[in-house]
Amino acid sequence: MAMAPSTTTGASGAGAPTQTYGRALALLASLFFMWGFITVINNTLLPHLRSVFDLNYTQTTLIESVWFIAYFVAAIPSAKLIERVGYKKSLVIGLLTMAAGALGMTLAASIPSYGVTLTMLFVIAAGITLLQVAANPYVAVVGSPETSSSRLNLVQAMNSAGTMLAPSFGAWLILGRSVGGTAKEGTMLTPAERLADAQSVILPYVLVAAVLVVLAVVIARFKLPDMGAASRRAAAEERRHHSLWRHRNLVFGVPAIFIYLIAEIGVANLFVNFVSQRDIADITHEQAGHYLTFLWGGMMVGRFLGSAIMTKIRAETVLAAFSVGAFVVMLVATFASGETAMWALISVGLFHSIMFPTIFTLGIRGLGTLTEEGSGLLIMAIAGGALVVVQGWLADRYGLQLSFLLTAACEVYILFYALWGAKPTNAVEDVRPGEA
């Protein structure tokens, strides 16, 4: 089952020019930045759409569920496209797909239409999936296997830089330019105000589309090292003698990614509504959007720190410590009130920071020629973010604050994975990509 671009080659990898890969990784870091930026715009978009379309929490989180369903639907077609047209062309297609979806959001805002909004967000997410399927395993295997977690955390820090800047962008250009965004929680809008608020997203998405097109042009003109199509064919026969299901670190790593995404996306998407509540911070959605910057900023700082720490301490140990920290602050956010609860929820960004890149690299550790299939499964597991709708249902039924017990439960599984599930079984030699 070919589900991701190849991350394996023959001996040629040892002679690949480090400088060439350095430039490639620097360029890929810009892709990590952009898809992080665009994904987190949703955190300010969701409370905005909740106000515009008068949605309950279940309907609001369904928007994000559609976004992450795209990861499940588009992962296999993305891999097939990469096999057909190549790595670089696929990156360009992914960026242009995202740009088309961003422009489609301006249509959804003009109507305005909840259905068209869902469709266009799905298109954007499908483009991001294409980038994710290729870029994560590429970064993970370029260089020493021992430092793959450190390397991916470092590049993912650029993703976090995008997520840190996006809330201020969204708060300023979406929430700050709308009646619903500058009013207190529970304010009822007139039909005319809803229409005006809907159209406030046009300018931000036009700007995003323009940047994506420019980045696509840059990628198209860049001499990006190939992932080694010849070695993929050479390794096909060898892969037949191995099974993904014999590798415990992958078998438990796929649900770890899935469950982690439920935690991360639930916190981010409900943050603005949570902080805006009277018994928490009692502020407007626009003001809460600026506080969201601290959540994502903590994630960026955590990834830089994690990258450095993992050069000296085993990745599993660091992951276990961060999962315990995340569990503790989520309990505080659930049962405390006022600014204590708000800052507890903000601090979970620091503890979540290293989880995705670390689980990913631990999950593909020791897969050898099966690395590409394992990477594909891990990327598909990002669809776990779609289950944020479960937290929306819990919020409607039991209250927004108590719904974060679901997040705390997710942290427990991550701890289990770090302590036991991540230990590789039937590990084979890790290999590196060469330059075609």
N, C-alpha and C positions, 0 to 999 in steps of 0.2 A: 504494500500500500504506500505509494509515493505521495506524501502529504506536505512536504516542505522542500525547499531547495537544498541541494546537496551541501553537506558540511564535511565531506570526507574526500580525501584524495590519496594518491600514492606518495612516494618519497619526495616528489618534487617540492612538497611543502617546505622542506628544510632550506631550500635555496631561494624561496620567495623573498623579494626585496622588502625589508622591514619598512623602509621609507614609503614605498608604494602603499602598503597597508595602512601606514600612519595617516597618509592623506585621505585614503578611503574612509577610515574610521572617523576622521574629523568631519568629512562630508556627511556620513551617516548620522553623526551626532546632531546635525541640523534637522534631519528627518525625525529623530527622537524628540527634539525640541518642538517641532511643529505638531506632531500628532498628540503630544502631551498638552500643548496649548489648546488645540481644537477640542480635545476630549473634555477638558476642564471648563471650557466656555459653557458646557452643558450645566455645570453647577450653578451658574447664574441664570442660564436660560430656563431651567426647570421651574424655579419659583416665579419667574416672569410669565411663563406659559400657564402655570397654575392660576395666576391672576387673570390673564387674558381670556382663557377658556373656562374659568371657574371650575377647576378640576379638584377632585379629592386626592388624598395622598396615593391611593392605588393607581388612579389614572395618571398622576404626575410621574410616579416611578415607572409606569408602563413605557413612558417615552424612553427612559434609559434602558429598559429591557429590550426594546426594539433595536437600540444601538448595539447592544452586546449579542443579540441573536445573530447579527451580521457576522460576527466572528465565527460562529458555528457554521453558518450557511456558506460563507465565502472562503473559508480556509482551504478546502480541497480544490475548488476552482482556481484559487490563487496559485496553489502549487502547480497545477497543470499548466497554467498560463506561463509561469516562470520556466517550466521545462520546455515549453513551446517557443517562446520568444526571447528567453534569456533574462538574466538578472537585471541589467540596467534598464532595458525597455520596460520591464515590469514595474520598476520603481517610477518611471515616468508616467506610465499608465495609471498607477495608483495615485500619484499626485494630481493628475488631470481629472481622475474620477472624483477625488475629494473636492477639487475646484468646481466641478459641475454640480455636486451636491450643495456646496456653499452658495452658488448662484441660485439653485433651486429654492434655497431657504428664503431668498428675497421674494420669490413668487408666492411661497406659503404665507409670508408676512403681508403681502399685498392683498390677498383674498379676503381675510385670513382663513386658514384651513388647518385644523388639527390633523387630519388625515394626510395632507400634503407635507406637513411638517414631519410626521413620522416617516414618510417615504424618503424625504431628502436626508434626514439624519441617518437612515439606513444606508443610503448611497455613500455618504461621507465615511461611515464606519466600514463599509466594504472596501473602500480605497485604503483606509488605515490598516485593515486586515492584510491586504496585499503587501504593504510595507513591513508589517510585523512578522509575517511568515518568513520573509527573507532576512530581515536585518538582525533579529535576535540571535538565531543560530550562527549567523556569520560572525558577529562580534564574539560570541561565546567560544568559538573554536580557533580564532586567529590568535596564535600565541600559545604559551604554555598552558596545558590543561590545569595545572595546579593554581594558576592565577585567573582562571576563567570567571569565577564569581567576582573577584576584585575588578576585573576589566569590564564586565557587563554592568556592575554597579556604577562604575565611573562614567560610562556612556549614558546609562539610565539617569545619571544626575542631570544631564542636559534635558532629558525628558521632564524631570522635576523642575528645572528652570522654567520650562514652558508652562508647566502647571502652576507655578508660583506667580507668573505674570498674568496669566489668563483671568483670574478673578478680578483684578483691578481693571483690566480691559473691559470685562463684561459689566462690572459694577458701574463703570464710567459711561460706556457707550450703550448699554442696554438698560440696566436698572436705574441709573442716574438720569436717563432721558425719558423715563416713563412715570406715569402717575402711580401705578401699582408699586413700582420700585422705591418710590420716595415716601410712600404712605406707611402707616403702622399696620401690623398684621391684622387681618380681618376687615380692612376697609373695603366697602362695596364700590365698584366702578360702574359708571354709566356706559351704555353701548358705544357712545362716541369716544369715551376715554379708552375703552378696550381696543377699538380700531386703531387709535393713535398709538397706543402702547405696542400693539402687534407690529406696526410699521417701524418701530424703533430698532429692530434687529437688521434692517436692510443695510445700513452703512457698515456695521461690523462685519457682516458676511461678505460684502463686496470687497472690503480690505483683505479679508482672509483669502478669498479666491484669487486676488491679484498676487499675493505673496506665494501662493501655491503654484501658480503658473510660472512665475519667475524661477522658483526652485526647480520645477520640472525642466526648464530650459537649461539651467546650470548642470543638472544631473545628466541630461542628454549630451552635453558637450564634454563631460568629464570622462577620462579613461579609467573606468572602474575595473579592478581585477575580477576575472571570472571565477566562479566557484568550482570550476573543474568538471565539466561535463564528461570528458573522456574517462576520468576516474570513477564517475558515477556508474558508467556502463561496466567498467572493470570490476567494480565491487558488487554488482547485481547478483552474480553467482554466489559470492561469499555470504551475502545477506540471507540467502535461502536456508542456511544452516543455523540461523540464530532466531530467537523469538523475543519480541518485546516483553512478553509477559513473564519472562524469567528474571527480569530486572526489577527488584523490589523498589528501588529509588524512583523508577519511572511509574510503576503501578500505583504507588502512593503519592507520587508527585503530581500526577494529573488532577486528582481531586484536591490536592493542596492548592494548586493554582486556581481551580474552580471556586473553592471555598474562600480563599484569600480575596478574590475579586468581589465576592458578596460583601465582605467586610469593608474593603476600600471604597467601593462605589456607594454603599449604603451611607457611610459617614459623609462622603463628599456631597452627595446629592441632597441629603436632608439637613446639611449643616446650616444653610441660610435660614430655613424655617425653624430649626431648633434654637438657634441663637436669638432669633427675633421674638421668641415667646416672652410673655410678660415676666414669668418667674425665672428666666435665664438672664438675658441682657436687656430685653425690652427696647430694641432698636429697629430701625427700618431695614428692609431687605438690601438697600444700597449699602448701608453701613456694615451689615453682616457680610456682604460680598467682599468688602475690604479685609475683614478679619479672616476670611477664607484664604487669603494670601499667606497668612502665618501657618495654616495647616499644610499647604503645599511647600512653603518655604522650609518647614521642618523636614519634609520628605527629601528635599534637595540636600540640605545639610547632612541628614542621616546617610544619604548615599555616598557623599564624599567621605564622611567619617568611616562608614562601613567598608568602603573600598580600601582605605588605609589600614583599618583594623584587621581585615581578612588577609593581609600580607603576613601577619604574625600569628593570628588565631584562626583555628579551623572555622570554616563557613557554618557548619552545623551548630557549633557552640554559640556563635554570634546570633544565628537565627533563633535559637532557643531563648537566649537572653532577651531579644527584642520582642518575642511573642509573649513572654511573661510581662514585660513592661506594657505592652498593648492591652493585655487582659486587665491589668490593674487599673489603668486610666479609663478604660471603658466602663468598669464598675463604678468609678467615681462619677463619670459623666451621666450614668444611668440613675444614680441614687442621690447625688448632690444637687444643688440649685445655685442660681446666680452665676457670678463670674467663675466660681470654682468649677462648675459643670462645663462652662464654656471653654475654659483653658484646658480642662482635662480632654475634651474632645479635640481641641486644636493640637494637643501634644501627641495624639495618636499618630499624626502624620510622621513624626520622628521615628516612631517604632515600626510603622508600616514600611518605611523607606526601603529597607534592604530586602523585603520579603519576596517580591516578584522576581527580581534578577537572581537572587540566591536560590530560590526554589527551582527556577528554570535551569540553572547550571548544575545544581545537585541532581536534578531529574535526568539530565542527559549524560551524566558522568558515567564513564565505563560502557557506553553503548556501542562504541566503535563504528562499524559500518551501518548500524541501525540508528545513528544519530539523527539522520534526516527524518525518519519516521517518528522517532520520539519527539523531536522538536515540533513536528506538525501537530501531534496530539496535545502537547503542552500549550501551543498557541490556540488550538480549538477550545481548550479549557477556559480561556478568557471569557467564553460565553457565560461563565458563572455570574458575571456582572448582570446578566438578564434577570437573575433571581432577586435583584433588589426590589422587585415588585412584591416579594414576600414580606420584606420589611415595611413597605408601604401599607400592605394589608394589616400587619401587626400594629402599625401606627394608627390606622383608622379604628381598629378594634380595641386596642389596649392603651393607646396614648403614644405620642411620638418618643418621649423619653424612654419608656420601658422597651420600645422596639430595639433599642441598642443592646439589649441582652443577646440578641441574635449575633451581633458583632463580637461580643465577648465569647460566645460559644465557638465562633470561627477561629479565634485566637488559640483555643485549646487544641484544635486539630493541627494547627501549624506547629505547636509545641510538640505534639506527638510525632509529626513528620521529622522535626529536627532531631529528636532524641532517638528515634528508631526507624521510621519509614525511609529516611534518606540514606541509610546504610546500603551501599551497592551490593548486589548479588550477581554472580556470573559476569563480573566485569571483564571487558576486553580492552585491548590497548587503544587509547585515544590517539586519533590522528588529526592532522591539520590540513587545511585546504592549500592547494598550490595555485600558482598563477598560470592560467591557460594561455 
